[in-house]
């Protein structure tokens, strides 16, 4: 089944949001970029955020007047929830749902809360998702540069007004994503592929592969700084090539020695047992096991999560990394 892709602002008119108020809840990683980009696209934007928080102070510096969540929600025709997944259900029940305008549209940046039934909006509400495929700082920079990031778009329910898809396209236009491309999907597909990709490759798989390689070299007697250079620092060079060219063309850009070794080592490391565990990982995402574990730990104050963070901070790779990064920083200063 072919993906539906919309490209170009003219194919995602911003007019459905003209004369309406967009309430952005949260001014963090994604929220700041959405609020700024939408405002600079000529839309009326109000911000829901604590004034006395670090993000609230940043919002004030950017010319916003942060409001309590309830007040921002009450003004919004489109409510963009740019808050962490784990806090959304409670905040939605207490501070969002009771204050929604009749016929308001609720916007998500990630499908988690809807996919796992943690939030169940009234049928009269439109429920949409616009998920830029990159961090907020990159979304903002691409917009400032006159370009944009591709995004995923999904409509969970059209709502009483029946214009949820048009509003979602206008939102994608307003943050610059329509310039690059809007890919239509579902809340379930976005959530499942996003969580799997984070866990199997981007955050889980890559980080633990780096740590395991670092530990293998240092246990064999190699200096930690050398192990860090080879197994961590140079990841960016390869990641940049994959980003720019794709895996096959990346191979063409490296030495024959590196490519020959990659073709031998890749299947040796990533064998059928790894693929089986990846399928198990995807099953845990799809059946809700991961979501339930996240919610349980959050409800207890994140004890397991904080132990993992503490362990990561104390890993021997960290002091080695400080030494190596310092060398690169000093080198950068010399070349400026």
C-alpha positions in Angstrom: 0.0 0.0 0.0 1.5 3.3 -1.1 2.0 6.1 1.4 0.0 9.3 0.9 2.5 12.2 0.9 1.7 15.9 0.6 4.5 18.2 -0.3 4.4 22.0 -0.7 2.6 24.6 1.4 0.1 25.1 -1.4 -1.1 21.6 -0.9 -1.5 22.1 2.9 -3.4 25.4 3.1 -2.9 27.3 6.4 -6.2 29.1 6.0 -8.2 26.6 8.3 -6.2 28.1 11.2 -6.6 31.7 10.3 -8.7 33.6 12.8 -8.4 30.7 15.3 -6.3 30.4 18.4 -3.6 27.8 18.8 -2.8 26.8 22.4 0.6 25.2 22.7 0.9 23.4 26.1 4.6 23.1 27.0 7.7 25.1 25.8 10.2 22.2 25.9 12.0 20.3 23.1 9.1 20.4 20.6 6.8 22.9 22.2 9.1 25.9 21.7 9.6 25.2 18.0 5.8 24.7 17.3 4.9 27.9 19.2 7.5 30.1 17.6 7.0 28.7 14.1 3.2 29.0 14.2 3.5 32.5 15.5 5.9 33.5 12.8 3.5 32.0 10.3 1.0 34.6 11.3 -1.2 32.6 13.6 -2.6 33.5 17.0 -0.7 31.4 19.5 -1.1 31.3 23.3 1.2 29.3 25.5 0.3 27.1 28.5 3.3 26.8 30.8 4.4 27.6 34.3 5.9 31.1 34.3 8.3 30.3 37.1 9.9 27.3 35.4 13.0 27.3 33.3 10.9 26.8 30.1 8.6 29.5 31.3 11.4 32.0 31.6 12.6 31.1 28.1 9.1 31.6 26.8 9.0 35.1 28.4 12.3 35.9 26.7 10.7 34.9 23.4 7.8 37.3 23.9 5.2 34.8 25.1 3.0 35.4 28.1 2.8 31.9 29.7 -0.7 31.1 31.0 -1.9 28.3 33.4 -2.8 25.3 31.3 -6.5 25.6 32.0 -6.6 29.2 30.8 -4.6 28.5 27.6 -6.9 25.5 26.9 -10.0 27.6 27.3 -8.7 30.1 24.6 -7.6 27.5 22.1 -9.4 26.2 19.0 -6.4 23.8 18.4 -4.8 22.5 21.6 -1.3 21.2 20.9 -0.2 18.9 23.8 3.6 19.2 23.9 4.0 17.6 27.3 5.8 14.3 28.3 3.9 11.2 27.4 3.8 10.0 31.0 2.1 13.1 32.5 -0.5 13.6 29.7 -3.3 11.4 31.0 -3.5 13.0 34.4 -3.1 16.5 33.1 -5.7 15.8 30.4 -8.3 14.7 32.9 -7.7 17.5 35.4 -6.6 20.5 33.4 -7.4 20.0 29.8 -10.7 18.2 29.2 -12.8 20.3 31.6 -11.8 23.5 29.8 -12.0 22.6 26.2 -14.1 24.8 23.9 -17.0 23.1 22.1 -15.7 21.6 18.9 -12.0 22.1 19.8 -9.3 20.0 18.1 -6.7 18.3 20.2 -3.3 17.9 18.6 -0.6 15.4 19.6 3.1 15.3 18.7 3.3 11.5 19.3 0.6 8.9 19.3 1.4 7.2 22.6 -1.5 8.4 24.8 -4.1 7.6 22.1 -2.6 4.4 20.9 -2.6 2.9 24.4 -6.0 4.3 25.4 -4.5 6.6 28.1 -6.6 9.5 26.9 -10.1 9.1 25.4 -11.3 12.4 24.0 -15.0 13.1 23.6 -16.3 12.3 20.1 -17.1 16.0 19.5 -13.3 16.8 19.6 -11.1 16.4 16.5 -8.0 14.4 17.4 -5.0 14.8 15.2 -1.2 14.2 15.3 1.6 16.1 13.6 4.9 14.5 14.4 8.0 16.2 13.0 10.8 13.7 12.3 13.5 15.4 14.2 14.2 17.3 17.4 12.6 20.7 18.2 15.8 22.6 17.7 16.2 21.2 14.2 12.5 21.9 13.4 13.1 25.5 14.5 16.4 25.9 12.6 15.0 24.5 9.4 12.0 26.9 9.6 14.3 29.9 10.2 16.4 28.8 7.2 13.3 28.7 5.0 12.9 25.0 4.9 11.4 22.3 7.1 11.4 18.8 8.4 9.2 16.0 7.1 6.5 15.0 9.5 3.9 12.3 10.0 0.2 13.2 10.1 -2.7 11.2 11.5 -6.3 11.8 12.2 -7.8 9.7 15.0 -11.3 11.3 14.8 -12.7 14.2 12.7 -14.8 15.6 15.5 -18.1 17.5 15.2 -16.7 20.1 12.8 -15.4 17.5 10.4 -12.3 19.6 9.5 -9.6 17.8 11.6 -7.6 16.8 8.6 -7.6 20.3 7.2 -6.5 21.7 10.6 -3.7 19.1 10.8 -2.4 20.1 7.3 -2.6 23.8 8.3 -0.6 23.0 11.5 2.0 21.1 9.4 2.2 24.1 7.1 2.6 26.5 10.0 5.6 24.8 11.5 7.3 24.4 8.1 6.9 20.7 7.6 4.7 21.0 4.5 7.8 22.5 2.7 9.6 19.1 3.1 6.7 16.6 3.1 3.7 15.4 5.1 3.4 11.6 5.3 -0.1 10.3 6.3 -0.2 7.5 8.7 -2.1 6.3 11.8 -1.6 6.9 15.5 -0.9 3.2 16.0 1.7 3.0 13.1 3.5 6.1 14.3 3.7 5.0 17.9 4.8 1.4 17.2 7.4 2.3 14.7 8.7 5.2 16.7 9.1 3.2 19.9 10.6 0.3 18.1 13.1 2.5 16.3 14.2 4.3 19.5 14.6 1.0 21.4 16.1 -1.2 18.7 18.4 1.2 17.0 18.5 4.9 17.8 18.7 5.0 21.6 18.7 1.5 22.9 20.6 -0.6 20.3 23.1 2.1 19.4 24.0 3.1 23.0 24.4 -0.5 24.2 26.4 -1.4 21.1 28.8 1.5 21.9 29.1 0.5 25.6 29.7 -3.2 24.8 32.4 -2.4 22.2 34.0 0.1 24.7 34.0 -2.5 27.4 35.4 -5.2 25.1 38.4 -3.0 24.2 39.1 -1.8 27.7 38.9 -5.3 29.1 41.5 -6.3 26.5 43.8 -3.7 27.9 43.4 -0.8 25.4 43.3 2.8 26.8 39.7 4.0 27.5 40.3 7.2 25.5 41.3 5.1 22.4 38.3 2.9 22.9 36.1 6.0 23.1 37.5 7.5 20.0 37.0 4.3 18.0 33.6 3.1 19.3 31.8 6.3 20.2 33.3 9.5 18.8 33.5 8.3 15.2 29.8 7.2 15.2 28.9 10.7 14.1 31.0 10.5 10.9 29.2 7.3 9.9 25.8 8.5 11.0 26.2 11.6 8.9 27.1 9.5 5.8 24.1 7.3 6.4 21.8 10.3 6.9 23.1 12.0 3.7 23.4 9.0 1.4 21.8 5.8 2.9 23.6 2.6 4.0 24.8 1.4 0.6 26.3 4.7 -0.4 27.9 5.1 3.0 29.7 1.8 2.4 31.0 3.3 -0.9 32.4 6.3 0.9 34.6 4.4 3.4 37.8 2.5 2.8 37.8 -1.0 1.3 39.3 -2.3 4.5 36.4 -0.8 6.6 33.8 -2.0 4.1 35.2 -5.5 3.8 35.2 -5.8 7.6 31.7 -4.5 7.8 30.3 -7.1 5.4 32.0 -9.8 7.5 31.2 -8.5 10.9 27.6 -7.3 10.4 26.0 -10.7 9.9 28.2 -12.2 12.6 26.9 -9.7 15.2 23.4 -9.2 13.9 22.3 -12.8 13.5 19.0 -14.6 13.8 19.0 -14.5 17.5 19.2 -10.7 17.4 16.4 -10.5 14.9 14.3 -12.8 17.1 14.9 -10.4 20.0 13.9 -7.5 17.8 10.7 -9.2 17.0 10.1 -9.7 20.7 10.8 -6.0 21.3 8.3 -5.1 18.6 5.7 -7.4 20.2 6.2 -5.7 23.6 5.6 -2.4 22.0 2.5 -3.6 20.1 0.8 -5.5 23.0 1.3 -2.6 25.5 3.9 -4.3 27.7 6.3 -1.4 27.3 3.7 1.3 27.8 2.4 -0.4 31.0 6.0 -0.7 32.4 6.6 3.0 31.7 3.3 4.0 33.4 4.0 1.7 36.5 7.4 3.1 37.0 6.2 6.7 36.6 3.4 6.1 39.1 6.0 5.0 41.6 8.2 8.0 41.1 10.4 6.5 38.4 12.7 4.4 40.8 13.8 2.0 38.1 14.3 4.7 35.6 16.4 6.8 37.9 18.6 3.8 38.8 19.4 3.3 35.1 20.2 7.0 34.7 22.6 6.9 37.7 24.2 3.8 36.3 24.8 5.4 32.9 26.4 8.5 34.6 28.8 6.2 36.5 29.9 4.1 33.5 33.7 4.2 32.8 33.0 5.5 29.3 32.0 8.9 30.7 35.4 10.1 32.0 37.0 8.9 28.8 34.5 10.8 26.8 35.2 14.0 28.7 38.9 13.8 27.8 38.1 13.1 24.1 35.5 15.8 23.7 37.8 18.3 25.4 40.4 17.6 22.7 37.8 18.2 20.0 36.6 21.4 21.6 40.1 22.8 21.8 40.7 21.8 18.2 37.5 23.6 17.2 38.6 26.7 19.0 41.9 26.7 17.1 40.2 26.5 13.7 37.7 29.3 14.4 
